[in-house]
Amino acid sequence: MAPTVLTAGHVNWDVTLRVDRLPEADGEAMIRTHRQAGGGSAANVAAALARLEIDTGLIGSVGDDDTGRLARRALEEAGVSLSGLRVVEGAETAVKYLLVDDDGEVAILGNDGVNEAIRPADLEAERIRAVDHVHLTSQRPETAAAIATIATNAGVTVSFDPGRRVGDRAYDATLSAADVLFVTEREADALADVGETDGQLVVITAGDDGATVRTPDGTATHPGFDIEPVDTAGAGDAFAAGFLATRLEGGDIETALEYAHACGALTAGREGARSAPTRAELEAFLADHP
């Protein structure tokens, strides 16, 4: 039986502008292309897991505007269950504007909209207890902590990707509850004073330099794959999905790192944050990159 996962956090609508360069202050850039698609870390991970044939649901919120309808439709088409998605009447869905240069580097502008409307009182505990794993992303700290507590008390494993704003938000309870923590090198530095929980896996990504997993028994590393980046938006979310899918299906940490990097590389080599690979595409990539 396939593992079941519930992701929780932001559901956005992304407007991606490919530009000749990221503009400096008082500078100007030329827009090469313009596209729109679903975004938000929790939604991206959910869509990537679904493409890897993992039964996935989502806890999050969108407005009842046209953008929210587009975001919901994109998730439904990806195969993600939306029974835990709240539609807030009269509210605007969060929109992010992604500037992507010719090297695939990304700068982000946006508004939060209504992507953090879920509060602890809104949670359906049985939905959380019914899955094999919960993946948390940036959201209200009290909501993340409540989800983590319900999951942990039910024996459901938890992973957490706190995101860019980790140093500005009180995530201590969720960080302590997480079985797997996904952070970049910069985010790891911001959490330097937070002690690691016994048995916790800390996955530290370093862009072109690969990734390291700190475990209670030592470390595992993978150098990543040498690819020509097109758009790095969503690559970290695809990486997390690849790692989680492999671990939930019984893979060891080294294999999970390899699959995670392959998912991230394939996503970075394509346009859009929702360009994570299918399982067949992933296996074909790994066969070509032994």
C-alpha positions in Angstrom: 0.0 0.0 0.0 1.4 3.4 -1.0 2.3 5.8 1.9 0.0 8.7 2.6 1.3 12.3 3.2 -0.3 15.5 4.3 1.5 18.8 3.6 0.6 22.0 5.4 1.4 25.6 4.6 1.2 28.1 1.8 -0.8 27.8 -1.4 0.1 30.6 -3.8 -0.3 31.6 -7.4 3.0 32.3 -9.2 3.6 34.8 -11.9 7.0 34.1 -13.4 8.8 36.7 -15.4 12.0 35.5 -17.2 14.3 38.5 -17.4 17.7 39.1 -19.0 19.1 39.9 -15.5 17.9 40.6 -12.0 17.6 44.4 -11.8 19.7 46.4 -9.3 18.4 49.5 -7.5 17.5 52.2 -10.1 18.1 49.5 -12.8 16.0 48.0 -15.5 15.6 44.5 -16.9 14.0 43.2 -20.0 11.1 40.6 -19.7 11.7 37.7 -22.0 8.7 35.6 -21.2 5.7 35.6 -18.8 3.8 32.6 -17.4 1.5 31.8 -14.5 1.0 28.6 -12.5 0.4 27.3 -9.0 3.0 27.9 -6.3 3.6 27.9 -2.6 6.0 25.5 -0.8 3.3 23.2 0.7 1.4 23.0 -2.5 4.6 22.4 -4.6 5.7 19.6 -2.4 2.2 18.0 -2.5 2.1 18.2 -6.3 5.7 16.8 -6.5 4.7 13.9 -4.2 1.6 13.2 -6.3 3.8 13.0 -9.4 5.9 10.4 -7.6 2.7 8.3 -7.0 2.4 9.2 -3.3 -1.2 9.7 -2.0 -1.1 13.3 -0.9 -3.4 15.8 0.7 -3.0 19.4 1.7 -3.9 21.8 4.6 -3.9 25.4 3.5 -6.0 28.4 2.5 -6.9 30.4 -0.6 -9.3 33.2 -1.4 -12.5 32.7 -3.3 -11.2 35.0 -6.1 -10.2 33.9 -9.7 -6.6 33.3 -8.6 -7.8 31.0 -5.9 -9.9 29.0 -8.4 -6.9 28.7 -10.6 -4.7 27.5 -7.7 -7.3 24.9 -6.7 -7.7 23.6 -10.3 -3.9 23.2 -10.7 -3.7 21.1 -7.5 -6.6 19.0 -8.5 -5.0 18.4 -11.9 -1.8 17.4 -10.1 -3.7 14.7 -8.2 -3.6 16.4 -4.7 -6.6 15.9 -2.4 -8.1 19.3 -1.4 -10.4 18.2 1.3 -8.2 20.1 3.8 -8.0 23.3 1.8 -10.0 26.2 3.2 -11.5 28.7 0.8 -11.9 32.1 2.5 -14.9 34.1 1.3 -14.1 37.7 0.2 -10.3 37.2 0.5 -7.5 37.4 -2.0 -5.2 34.4 -2.7 -1.5 35.1 -2.2 0.3 36.0 -5.4 4.1 35.8 -5.8 6.1 37.4 -8.7 9.2 35.4 -9.5 12.0 37.1 -11.5 14.2 34.4 -13.1 17.4 35.4 -14.9 19.3 33.6 -17.6 21.3 31.6 -15.0 18.1 30.3 -13.4 18.5 32.4 -10.3 15.3 33.7 -8.7 14.2 36.8 -6.9 10.7 36.9 -5.4 8.1 39.7 -4.8 4.7 39.1 -3.4 1.9 39.5 -0.9 0.8 36.9 1.7 -2.9 37.2 0.8 -4.9 34.7 2.8 -2.3 31.9 2.7 -2.1 31.8 6.6 -5.8 31.7 7.4 -5.6 28.3 9.1 -5.3 28.5 12.9 -5.1 25.7 15.4 -8.9 25.8 16.1 -9.5 25.1 12.4 -7.6 21.8 12.3 -9.3 18.5 11.9 -7.2 16.2 14.1 -8.5 13.0 12.5 -7.2 14.1 9.1 -3.7 14.5 10.5 -3.8 11.2 12.5 -4.9 9.2 9.4 -1.7 9.7 7.3 1.7 8.2 7.5 3.6 11.4 7.4 3.1 15.2 7.7 5.3 17.7 5.9 5.1 21.3 7.3 6.3 24.4 5.6 6.2 28.2 6.4 2.9 29.1 8.1 1.7 30.5 11.4 4.1 29.1 14.1 1.2 28.2 16.4 -0.6 26.3 13.6 2.6 24.4 12.6 3.2 23.5 16.3 -0.4 22.2 16.7 -0.2 20.0 13.6 3.2 18.7 14.7 1.8 17.9 18.2 -1.3 16.0 16.9 0.9 14.0 14.4 3.6 13.2 17.0 1.0 12.0 19.6 -0.5 9.7 17.0 2.8 8.2 15.9 2.8 10.1 12.6 6.3 11.2 11.5 6.9 14.9 10.8 9.2 16.9 8.5 9.6 20.6 8.5 10.9 23.1 5.9 10.7 26.5 7.7 11.7 28.6 4.7 13.4 31.9 4.3 11.7 33.7 7.2 12.8 31.1 9.8 14.9 33.6 11.8 11.9 35.9 12.2 9.4 33.4 13.5 9.1 31.4 16.7 9.2 27.9 15.3 11.0 26.3 18.3 8.2 23.8 19.1 7.9 22.6 15.5 11.7 22.4 15.1 11.9 20.2 18.1 9.0 17.9 17.0 10.3 17.3 13.5 11.8 14.0 12.6 13.3 15.5 9.4 14.4 19.1 9.1 15.1 20.6 5.6 17.2 23.8 5.6 19.6 25.7 3.4 23.0 26.6 4.7 21.8 30.2 5.4 18.8 28.8 7.3 21.0 26.4 9.3 23.1 29.4 10.4 19.9 31.2 11.5 19.1 28.1 13.6 22.6 27.7 15.1 21.3 28.2 18.6 18.5 25.6 18.3 19.6 22.2 19.5 18.8 19.1 17.4 16.3 16.6 18.8 17.5 13.1 19.5 17.1 11.0 16.3 16.4 14.0 14.1 17.7 14.0 10.5 18.8 17.5 9.4 19.1 17.9 5.6 21.2 20.9 4.7 21.1 21.9 1.0 24.0 23.9 -0.5 22.9 24.6 -4.1 25.6 23.6 -6.6 27.6 22.0 -3.7 25.0 19.3 -3.1 23.5 18.4 0.3 24.5 16.9 3.6 22.3 14.9 6.0 23.2 15.0 9.7 22.1 11.9 11.5 22.6 10.6 15.1 25.2 8.2 13.6 27.1 10.6 11.5 26.7 12.4 8.1 25.8 11.5 4.6 26.5 13.7 1.6 25.7 13.8 -2.1 27.4 16.3 -4.6 24.3 16.8 -6.7 24.0 16.5 -10.4 25.7 18.8 -12.9 22.8 20.3 -14.9 22.2 23.6 -16.7 19.7 25.4 -14.6 16.7 27.0 -16.3 14.5 28.0 -13.3 15.5 27.1 -9.7 12.0 28.0 -8.3 10.5 24.9 -6.7 13.7 22.9 -6.9 14.0 22.8 -3.2 10.4 21.6 -2.8 11.0 18.9 -5.4 14.1 17.9 -3.5 12.1 17.5 -0.3 9.5 15.4 -2.1 12.1 13.1 -3.6 13.7 12.6 -0.2 10.5 12.0 1.7 9.0 9.6 -1.0 12.2 7.5 -1.0 12.4 7.3 2.8 8.7 6.5 3.2 9.1 3.6 0.8 11.9 2.2 2.8 15.0 3.7 1.1 18.1 4.4 3.0 19.5 7.9 3.5 22.0 7.7 0.7 19.4 6.6 -1.8 17.0 9.3 -0.5 19.6 11.9 -1.1 20.3 10.7 -4.6 16.6 10.7 -5.5 16.1 14.1 -3.9 18.9 15.6 -5.9 17.6 14.1 -9.1 14.1 15.6 -8.4 15.7 18.9 -7.7 17.9 18.8 -10.8 15.1 17.9 -13.1 12.9 20.7 -11.7 15.7 23.3 -12.0 16.3 22.2 -15.6 12.7 23.2 -16.5 10.5 26.3 -16.3 8.1 26.6 -13.4 8.0 25.6 -9.7 5.6 22.7 -10.5 7.9 21.0 -13.0 8.9 18.1 -10.7 9.4 14.7 -12.5 7.2 11.7 -12.6 8.6 8.5 -11.3 9.4 7.2 -14.8 11.2 10.5 -15.6 13.2 10.2 -12.3 14.2 6.6 -13.0 15.3 7.5 -16.6 17.4 10.4 -15.3 19.1 8.2 -12.7 19.8 5.6 -15.3 21.6 8.2 -17.4 23.5 9.7 -14.4 24.9 6.7 -12.5 
